[in-house]
Amino acid sequence: QFDADLQGLDDSEILTMSVKCHNARYADLANFDFGTFLHQTTTKKDFASIVENRRIAARKLSALGVDSLVINVTRIVIEDGVASQLERVCTDYLDIMKKFRGEVDGFVSTAEALDESVFEQIRDALQTANPGKKITLQQKIDPGVASGFIVKAGVQRFDFSLATVIHQGRNSVGAV
């Protein structure tokens, strides 16, 4: 029957129909907020709502090509009424995987934006001091630094700011 419907159509018409079919299938995914959906699943705890929410989650995640194990875990979490915790589980998992892969996030705080070469020197120095790690730094502007900079990457913190020097000086004068 399907082949008969395509008889007499040229390639561009078949392609257009295919694109329309694809767009119709995935149209509801573009506007679907999965976080809101998961939160909503915790408010409706009757059996019919749980079954329907499990079906919706499975259908949406399957359409996105998500692994079946993740789909099953999501369905179980919905059934157990703890779907609101799924975002925290995912965040914790991503943090664990970053540590496993040796990825370290950090920042450089300065009173004014650093030029690119200075920023690269700081990142290269951290990278050299931490072989095997992948350091990702961001710049933060903090007028309280006054002068100098503060680097925080993972558990490491290096403070080369004028504000800290002044603070340390005041503490040492107060100790005398």
N, C-alpha and C positions, 0 to 999 in steps of 0.2 A: 504494500500500500504506500509506504513512504517513497519508494523509488518511482512509483506512478505519479506522485505529487510533484516530483522534480522533473518529470518529462517536459521537454520544451523550454526549460529555463537555461539561460547561459550561465557561465561560471561566476560572473559578477553578481547575478541575482541570487545564486546559491550561497555565495559568500555573504551577501547582505542578510539573507535569511538566517544564516548561521550566527552572524554577529548579533542579530536581534534576539535570537534564542539564548545565546550566551548572556547578553545583557539582562534579559528578563530573569534568567536563573540567578544571577548574582546581584541584581538591583537591590534586594533587601539587605545584602551584606554591607554595602557602602554606608548605609545609615544606621547600622546595627552597633549599639554601644554595649559591648560584652560586660563591662564592669557594672553598668546600670542593671543589665539583665541578671547578673549574678546576685547583686544586692536585692533585687526584687524577688528572687527565688527564696530568700530567707523569710519573706513576709507571708507567703502563701504556703501553708504547711499541710493542706488537705491532700489526700492521695491523688486525686485527679490532677491537681496543679503540679505535684511533684513529677508525675508521669509525663505530663505535657512539657514541663521545663526540661526534663531529661531528653525528650525527643528533640526539642528546639536546639538545645546545646549540641547534641550529636549531629544534627543536620547542618547547623552553621559551621561547626568546627570541621566536619567532613568536607564541606564545600571549600573551605580554606586550605585543605590538604594537610590538616593536623594529624599526627600519628594516632593510631587507634588506642594506644596505651594512655595517651593524654586525654583522649575523648572519654575512655572508661573511667579514669580517675575523676574527671569533671562530673560525670554522671553520678558517681558514688558520693562526691562531695555535695552535690545538689540533693541527693536522696537523704543524706545525713543531716541536711539543714545547716551546713557550715560553709556554704559557698562564699560567704563574705571573707573568709580567711584565705581563699585561693590566691588573691593578689599578694598577700604577705608571704605565702609559701613560695610563690614564683620569685619574689624579690630576694628572699633568703637563698633560694636555689641559685639564682644568678650571681649573688655575692660569693657563694661557695665555689662556683665554677670559675669566677674571676680569680680567686685566690689559688685555686688548683692550677690555672693556666699561667699564674705568675703576673697577673695584671694588677697594677697599682694606680689608683686614681689620686690626684692631688691638685693643689692650687698654689699659685704664687700671688701673695697679696702685696700691693704697692700703693703708694699715694696717687701715683699717676700711671697711665698705661706704659708698659715697657715697649721698647722697639723690638722688632722680631729677632734681631741678632742676640741681644742680651737674654731674651726669653729662651732662645735655643741653647745658649751657653749654660743656663741654669738647668734646663732639661737634660742636656748632654752630660753635665757633671753628675746629676742624679742617676742617670742611666749607667754611667761608668762605675759609680759607687755601688750599684745594685745589678751586677751581671745576671742574666737569665730572667730578669723582670722586664715587663713592658710598662713603662711609666707613661701615664697620660696626665698632662697638666693643663689647667685652665688658669687664666688670669683673673684676679679679682681686684677691683679698685676699692681701697679703704683709706680715706683721708686720715684716719687715726694712726696710721703707720708713720706719718710725718715724712720720713726719709728712710731709704733702705728698702728691705723687703723681708717677707716671711714666707718660707716654703713649708708646706705640709704635704707629705706623700705617704699614704698608709699610716704607719705608726711613727714615722720619722717627722720631726719638726725642727726646722732651722730658723732662728729668729735673728736677722741682721738689721733690725729696725732701730731708728733713733728713739722711738717711743720706749722700747725695752731698755736701751742704754740709759735713758733718763730715769726710768723706773728703778733700775738696778742701782744707779747712783744715789737716788733718794733713799733707798733701803739701806745702803751701806753707810750713808751719813747718819741716818736714824739709829743705826746699830752702835755707833761710836759713843 
